[in-house]
Amino acid sequence: MHFAPDTEASLAFTVDLANTVAGATKSGLDELVTPVQLTALFVAHRFSGRLDGTEAELAEVRATRELLRHIWLLGRDDAAVELNAMLRNARALPRLMRHDGLDWHLHATDPAAPLAERIRVEVALALVDVIRTDETGRLRACAAQDCAGVLVDLSRNGSKRFCSIRCGNRMNTIAFRQRAAG
């Protein structure tokens, strides 16, 4: 499945943001607890616009992370209701933009808007595409029993089950050992 490049980038960002929670990270700990960690995520995903680097901004982004994790696993109709509310609350006005070496893509907030609001709106725009193409089934929780991660399956056949190679390998090892013991 292929979406527009900015949609895929927003979906990848959402997975990375959502998977900073304890239980989804390699360390097992929450990996979004300092403004420095937030800045690193911001830079890694080439997010544009205002970045304050404050504890208040971090708290808002952490709350947004929980909201996005919730929406990620909703059914199509329920997700649409949530997304409409997010876009309405932000008074989103979609427009095409080109900046920082990126080709035309959508923005719907002012670059000076708070980071958490910009995240919610950019992710909402990406999820609108997912809903419109009836591909919400590609937004899933990791199939590893001990993982709190989420994933977006962009594979052709839609068979991705794990949020990372680490989870896939761990679950395959467990299955192998169970078969060998039986």
ZAZA-969331 format. One line per field, with one value per residue: residue number from 0; residue in one letter; x, y, z of N, C-alpha, C in turn. Coordinates in Angstrom, 3 decimals. Layout:
N
nr: NUM|... .
rest: a|... .
n.xx: X|... .
n.yy: Y|... .
n.zz: Z|... .
ca.xx: X|... .
ca.yy: Y|... .
ca.zz: Z|... .
c.xx: X|... .
c.yy: Y|... .
c.zz: Z|... .
END
This chain:
182
nr: 0|1|2|3|4|5|6|7|8|9|10|11|12|13|14|15|16|17|18|19|20|21|22|23|24|25|26|27|28|29|30|31|32|33|34|35|36|37|38|39|40|41|42|43|44|45|46|47|48|49|50|51|52|53|54|55|56|57|58|59|60|61|62|63|64|65|66|67|68|69|70|71|72|73|74|75|76|77|78|79|80|81|82|83|84|85|86|87|88|89|90|91|92|93|94|95|96|97|98|99|100|101|102|103|104|105|106|107|108|109|110|111|112|113|114|115|116|117|118|119|120|121|122|123|124|125|126|127|128|129|130|131|132|133|134|135|136|137|138|139|140|141|142|143|144|145|146|147|148|149|150|151|152|153|154|155|156|157|158|159|160|161|162|163|164|165|166|167|168|169|170|171|172|173|174|175|176|177|178|179|180|181 .
rest: m|h|f|a|p|d|t|e|a|s|l|a|f|t|v|d|l|a|n|t|v|a|g|a|t|k|s|g|l|d|e|l|v|t|p|v|q|l|t|a|l|f|v|a|h|r|f|s|g|r|l|d|g|t|e|a|e|l|a|e|v|r|a|t|r|e|l|l|r|h|i|w|l|l|g|r|d|d|a|a|v|e|l|n|a|m|l|r|n|a|r|a|l|p|r|l|m|r|h|d|g|l|d|w|h|l|h|a|t|d|p|a|a|p|l|a|e|r|i|r|v|e|v|a|l|a|l|v|d|v|i|r|t|d|e|t|g|r|l|r|a|c|a|a|q|d|c|a|g|v|l|v|d|l|s|r|n|g|s|k|r|f|c|s|i|r|c|g|n|r|m|n|t|i|a|f|r|q|r|a|a|g .
n.xx: 0.850|0.584|0.813|0.575|3.765|4.053|2.017|2.849|5.201|4.150|2.699|4.799|6.164|4.191|4.072|6.672|6.564|4.409|5.499|7.315|6.549|6.703|7.253|7.044|9.419|12.908|14.441|12.506|11.589|9.931|10.634|10.367|10.797|12.195|12.836|14.992|14.924|12.520|13.216|15.126|13.493|11.866|13.771|14.785|12.638|12.342|10.550|8.830|8.711|7.799|9.595|9.744|11.072|10.479|9.371|6.612|5.774|6.675|4.993|2.517|2.930|3.301|0.726|-0.626|0.543|-0.649|-3.319|-3.120|-2.256|-4.554|-6.456|-5.293|-5.975|-8.669|-11.831|-12.791|-14.985|-15.236|-12.673|-12.766|-14.579|-13.119|-10.888|-12.097|-12.903|-10.388|-9.288|-11.183|-10.995|-8.455|-8.819|-8.087|-6.666|-6.124|-3.313|-1.099|2.412|5.877|9.056|12.279|13.673|11.803|9.256|6.025|3.612|1.118|0.122|-1.600|-1.720|-0.467|3.031|3.956|2.280|1.578|3.641|2.413|-0.185|0.347|1.370|-0.897|-2.643|-1.191|-0.900|-3.581|-4.339|-2.906|-4.125|-6.657|-6.328|-5.823|-8.263|-10.005|-9.168|-9.958|-8.225|-7.737|-7.285|-4.629|-3.385|-2.196|-1.914|1.072|1.707|3.117|2.949|3.944|4.377|3.795|3.685|2.805|1.959|2.305|1.232|2.660|3.138|2.809|1.051|-0.175|0.562|2.122|2.998|4.362|5.859|8.523|11.645|12.875|10.725|9.414|11.427|11.741|9.188|9.102|11.178|10.149|7.921|9.262|10.661|8.513|7.398|9.540|9.686|7.339 .
n.yy: -1.179|2.144|5.478|9.069|10.727|12.571|11.716|9.102|9.777|11.152|9.085|7.338|8.963|9.103|6.443|6.211|8.168|7.180|4.773|5.412|4.899|3.235|-0.226|-0.472|0.224|-0.407|-0.337|-0.727|1.283|4.477|6.582|9.258|11.516|13.783|17.166|17.154|14.614|14.872|16.903|15.521|13.619|15.343|16.539|14.256|13.515|15.605|17.622|20.651|24.145|25.812|25.062|24.789|23.517|23.103|21.982|22.143|22.025|19.450|17.959|18.460|17.237|14.610|14.042|14.256|12.117|9.957|10.328|9.925|7.251|6.067|6.742|5.440|2.757|2.646|1.877|2.538|4.453|5.559|6.622|8.584|10.413|11.319|12.467|14.505|16.155|16.876|18.340|20.374|21.629|22.713|24.528|23.965|24.639|23.416|23.542|23.607|23.230|24.014|23.475|23.593|21.814|19.885|18.472|19.498|19.393|18.793|21.200|22.382|24.098|27.013|27.649|28.656|27.717|25.833|22.954|20.426|20.797|21.125|18.608|16.974|17.884|17.429|14.652|13.959|14.781|12.898|10.542|10.949|10.408|7.655|6.724|7.561|5.923|3.534|1.970|1.508|-0.833|-1.311|-0.043|-0.982|-2.766|-4.089|-7.543|-8.996|-10.465|-9.255|-6.598|-3.125|-1.706|0.007|-0.201|0.631|-0.861|-0.968|-2.765|-4.659|-6.896|-6.605|-7.949|-7.479|-7.927|-7.263|-4.645|-4.240|-5.670|-6.849|-7.597|-9.425|-11.388|-12.231|-13.336|-15.353|-16.966|-17.803|-19.274|-21.265|-22.580|-23.540|-25.342|-27.108|-28.135|-29.473 .
n.zz: 0.000|-0.861|0.083|-0.265|-0.186|2.026|3.688|4.321|5.677|7.900|9.082|9.741|11.549|13.547|14.424|15.460|17.487|19.052|19.843|21.793|24.314|27.511|27.414|24.734|23.771|23.071|25.364|27.247|28.773|29.153|26.535|26.074|27.903|28.416|27.349|25.573|24.401|23.036|21.237|19.719|18.423|16.954|15.247|13.916|12.352|10.692|11.353|11.033|11.941|15.004|17.975|21.300|23.394|26.066|29.346|29.572|26.885|26.294|27.991|26.776|24.284|25.101|26.063|23.654|22.350|23.714|22.975|20.187|20.126|21.080|19.063|16.897|17.109|16.863|15.278|11.869|11.569|14.162|14.445|12.457|13.554|15.787|14.487|12.988|15.095|16.159|14.023|13.767|16.318|16.142|14.220|11.607|8.457|5.559|3.364|0.572|0.788|0.297|1.464|3.092|1.380|0.826|-1.228|-2.548|-0.049|2.499|4.920|7.775|9.829|11.487|11.340|13.724|15.635|18.646|19.236|19.895|18.924|16.182|15.620|16.142|14.119|11.715|11.805|11.835|9.239|7.736|8.618|7.665|4.952|5.166|6.167|4.104|2.014|2.950|4.532|7.226|8.554|8.313|10.313|13.276|16.423|17.811|17.348|19.170|22.303|24.619|24.057|23.733|21.453|18.344|14.843|11.358|8.507|5.553|3.627|0.581|0.654|3.100|5.485|7.713|11.097|13.386|15.364|15.159|14.018|16.134|17.848|16.149|15.780|18.451|19.017|17.085|17.991|20.464|19.551|18.096|20.156|21.644|19.814|19.567|22.135|22.331 .
ca.xx: 0.000|1.352|0.122|1.425|4.965|3.870|1.175|3.704|6.109|3.373|2.398|6.049|6.382|3.225|4.528|7.843|6.101|3.600|6.331|8.246|5.994|7.258|6.656|7.165|10.785|13.965|14.856|11.382|11.248|9.399|11.762|10.001|10.660|12.925|12.769|16.063|14.408|11.517|13.947|15.734|12.410|11.501|14.832|14.870|11.527|12.356|9.357|9.126|7.985|8.203|9.969|10.114|12.003|10.119|8.664|5.184|5.611|6.846|3.766|1.471|3.221|3.037|-0.735|-0.963|0.972|-1.680|-4.493|-2.854|-2.255|-5.968|-7.095|-4.655|-6.592|-10.120|-12.416|-12.799|-15.967|-14.863|-11.473|-13.179|-15.184|-12.010|-10.082|-12.870|-12.826|-9.028|-9.131|-12.067|-10.429|-7.248|-9.215|-7.151|-6.917|-5.097|-2.706|0.120|3.632|7.184|10.075|13.389|14.033|10.708|8.348|4.701|2.944|0.072|0.176|-2.913|-1.592|0.588|4.286|4.172|1.341|2.255|4.070|1.420|-1.278|0.821|1.448|-2.260|-3.224|-0.463|-1.268|-4.990|-4.377|-2.450|-5.134|-7.772|-6.034|-5.982|-9.706|-10.625|-8.821|-10.449|-7.060|-7.472|-6.798|-3.163|-2.942|-2.410|-1.065|2.060|1.180|3.895|2.117|4.552|4.751|2.750|3.929|1.854|2.643|1.567|1.641|2.685|3.520|1.869|0.011|-0.799|0.770|3.039|2.372|5.157|6.307|9.965|12.299|13.131|9.519|9.206|12.411|11.436|8.008|9.469|11.994|9.219|7.149|10.183|10.915|7.292|7.288|10.610|9.374|6.109 .
ca.yy: 0.000|3.377|6.746|10.197|10.738|13.264|10.860|8.038|10.383|11.413|7.790|6.867|9.790|8.709|5.167|6.473|8.877|6.257|3.696|5.877|4.542|2.058|-1.457|-0.506|0.620|-1.410|-0.292|-1.036|2.503|5.597|7.281|10.642|12.080|15.043|17.994|16.749|13.474|15.416|17.603|14.503|13.077|16.461|16.677|13.013|13.447|16.859|18.395|22.066|25.078|26.196|24.071|25.560|22.748|23.280|20.887|22.277|21.495|18.007|17.415|18.511|16.214|13.303|13.875|14.009|10.735|9.044|10.498|9.278|5.801|5.695|6.849|4.467|1.433|2.750|1.523|3.608|5.497|6.233|7.420|9.757|11.362|11.903|13.311|15.717|17.000|17.429|19.351|21.495|22.316|23.450|25.431|23.588|25.151|22.747|24.241|22.975|23.961|23.481|24.100|22.761|20.774|18.934|18.827|19.907|18.561|19.512|21.733|22.952|24.984|28.016|27.107|29.166|27.054|24.903|21.691|19.360|21.070|20.824|17.145|16.433|18.224|16.731|13.238|13.863|14.837|11.598|9.528|11.193|9.615|6.237|6.470|7.728|4.772|2.361|1.163|1.590|-2.138|-1.307|0.566|-2.084|-2.992|-5.150|-8.866|-9.588|-10.410|-8.428|-5.318|-2.092|-0.931|0.056|-0.233|0.880|-1.882|-0.439|-3.842|-4.911|-7.875|-6.260|-9.048|-7.110|-8.208|-6.802|-3.261|-4.204|-6.962|-7.385|-8.301|-10.572|-12.419|-12.751|-14.191|-16.550|-17.806|-18.408|-20.291|-22.370|-23.321|-24.273|-26.489|-28.065|-28.756|-30.287 .
ca.zz: 0.000|-0.907|0.252|-0.643|0.659|3.305|4.519|4.851|6.653|9.116|9.705|10.349|12.737|14.565|14.987|16.301|18.682|19.856|20.366|22.826|25.621|28.180|26.907|23.274|23.440|23.249|26.768|28.116|29.501|28.370|25.921|25.800|29.248|28.506|26.140|24.654|23.638|22.126|20.185|18.849|17.596|16.082|14.236|13.140|11.393|9.927|11.670|10.849|12.784|16.356|18.984|22.488|24.219|27.474|30.012|29.230|25.534|26.411|28.589|25.746|23.270|25.719|26.052|22.244|22.084|24.221|22.112|18.897|20.358|21.200|17.748|16.006|17.221|16.716|13.994|10.870|11.847|15.413|14.167|11.686|14.499|16.559|13.601|12.709|16.289|16.244|12.979|14.120|17.481|15.727|13.123|10.541|7.113|4.743|2.233|0.069|1.151|-0.086|2.303|3.595|0.420|0.661|-2.308|-2.116|0.948|3.225|6.278|8.067|10.980|11.412|11.869|15.081|16.551|19.558|18.622|20.062|17.992|14.822|15.510|16.021|12.821|10.640|11.866|11.413|7.775|7.223|8.912|6.744|3.750|5.507|6.254|2.771|1.173|3.671|4.888|8.666|9.001|8.263|11.566|14.210|17.586|17.603|17.700|20.258|23.502|25.661|23.460|23.678|20.244|17.235|13.553|10.131|7.540|4.186|2.719|-0.507|1.012|4.380|6.433|8.803|12.387|14.518|15.257|14.900|13.777|17.474|18.305|15.271|16.126|19.786|18.941|16.316|18.885|21.421|18.825|17.794|21.394|21.989|18.904|19.884|23.432|22.172 .
c.xx: 0.885|0.432|1.049|2.626|4.780|2.966|2.019|4.667|5.379|3.021|3.639|6.364|5.457|3.631|5.723|7.466|5.354|4.448|7.466|7.733|6.701|6.517|6.717|8.594|11.761|14.381|13.752|10.892|10.619|10.595|11.377|9.726|11.422|12.717|13.851|15.608|13.345|12.191|14.556|14.684|11.993|12.486|14.885|13.790|11.364|11.058|9.720|8.327|8.581|8.513|10.475|11.135|11.727|9.438|7.166|4.909|5.719|5.576|2.627|1.686|2.973|1.530|-1.214|-0.588|-0.100|-2.949|-4.294|-2.808|-3.690|-6.635|-6.580|-5.409|-8.116|-10.562|-12.516|-13.742|-15.626|-13.630|-11.842|-13.785|-14.086|-11.178|-10.809|-12.802|-11.447|-8.839|-9.978|-11.475|-9.211|-7.565|-8.280|-7.617|-5.845|-4.620|-1.447|1.312|4.846|8.206|11.153|13.751|12.955|9.798|6.989|4.113|1.961|0.529|-1.188|-2.896|-0.486|1.869|4.593|3.207|2.114|2.527|2.998|0.241|-0.863|0.922|0.048|-2.837|-2.520|-0.809|-2.717|-5.101|-3.940|-3.516|-6.401|-7.561|-6.252|-7.464|-10.355|-10.338|-9.257|-9.313|-6.739|-7.006|-5.282|-2.555|-3.236|-1.526|-0.099|1.472|1.991|3.132|2.650|4.957|3.550|2.861|2.774|2.649|1.709|2.117|1.527|3.103|2.432|0.723|-0.615|-0.599|1.709|2.326|3.087|5.682|7.790|10.468|12.549|11.921|9.255|10.159|12.107|10.246|8.292|10.300|11.099|8.425|8.014|10.419|9.692|7.101|8.329|10.324|8.196|6.392 .
c.yy: 1.228|4.573|7.833|10.242|11.452|12.471|9.753|8.573|10.662|10.124|7.221|7.656|9.349|7.403|5.405|7.198|7.923|5.182|4.185|5.514|3.320|0.825|-1.576|-0.199|-0.525|-1.492|-0.735|0.171|3.523|6.373|8.672|11.316|13.395|15.859|17.632|15.570|13.927|16.127|16.608|13.895|14.103|16.573|15.441|12.941|14.737|17.647|19.857|22.903|25.207|24.976|24.841|24.838|22.878|22.035|20.939|21.715|19.974|17.369|17.406|17.445|14.818|13.024|13.584|12.580|9.750|9.129|9.771|7.762|5.289|5.672|5.768|3.144|1.472|2.206|2.763|4.755|6.270|7.103|8.691|10.822|12.079|12.866|14.600|16.683|17.651|18.545|20.592|22.302|23.156|24.495|25.227|24.122|24.564|23.621|23.482|23.865|23.246|24.225|23.093|21.599|19.719|19.415|19.202|18.882|19.430|19.989|22.341|23.817|25.986|27.395|27.578|28.548|26.126|23.555|20.610|19.558|20.741|19.327|16.566|16.687|17.487|15.246|13.053|13.897|13.517|10.535|9.729|10.396|8.124|5.880|6.539|6.549|3.454|1.400|1.219|0.255|-2.242|-0.602|-0.443|-1.971|-4.114|-6.474|-9.565|-9.378|-9.450|-7.043|-4.381|-1.262|-0.963|0.038|0.217|-0.105|-1.307|-1.502|-4.069|-5.827|-7.627|-7.286|-8.714|-7.276|-7.582|-5.392|-3.161|-5.610|-7.649|-8.177|-9.544|-11.711|-13.061|-13.709|-15.456|-17.504|-18.521|-19.525|-21.504|-23.221|-24.100|-25.490|-27.551|-28.805|-29.725|-31.454 .
c.zz: 0.000|-0.781|-0.275|0.302|2.003|4.245|5.137|5.897|7.967|9.843|10.390|11.612|13.864|15.226|15.902|17.586|19.606|20.518|21.268|24.217|26.186|27.681|25.399|22.838|23.673|24.716|27.721|28.905|28.568|27.831|25.425|27.148|29.421|27.234|25.119|23.804|22.639|20.959|19.203|17.915|16.546|14.927|13.338|12.069|10.608|10.125|11.559|11.834|14.169|17.227|20.185|23.354|25.710|28.030|29.686|27.838|25.548|26.973|27.569|24.682|23.837|25.765|24.632|21.864|22.544|23.381|20.787|19.032|20.445|19.824|16.802|15.978|17.149|15.364|13.111|11.226|13.122|15.221|13.409|12.593|15.288|15.710|13.256|13.890|16.413|15.229|13.283|15.272|17.119|14.660|11.926|9.190|6.200|3.586|1.826|0.375|0.553|0.749|2.666|2.671|0.210|-0.469|-1.706|-1.152|1.723|4.588|6.529|9.321|10.704|11.970|13.288|16.099|17.474|18.883|18.728|19.109|16.567|14.604|15.301|14.636|11.692|10.629|11.431|9.896|7.162|7.442|8.084|5.461|4.004|5.549|4.881|1.856|1.811|4.027|6.383|9.235|8.967|9.477|12.657|15.446|17.223|18.091|18.784|21.562|24.563|25.160|23.405|22.408|19.262|15.944|12.462|9.118|6.133|3.180|1.678|-0.064|2.386|5.468|7.596|10.141|13.570|14.275|14.922|14.589|15.112|17.975|17.456|15.607|17.475|19.724|18.132|17.164|19.896|20.741|18.504|19.036|21.835|21.107|19.255|21.198|23.306|21.351 .
END
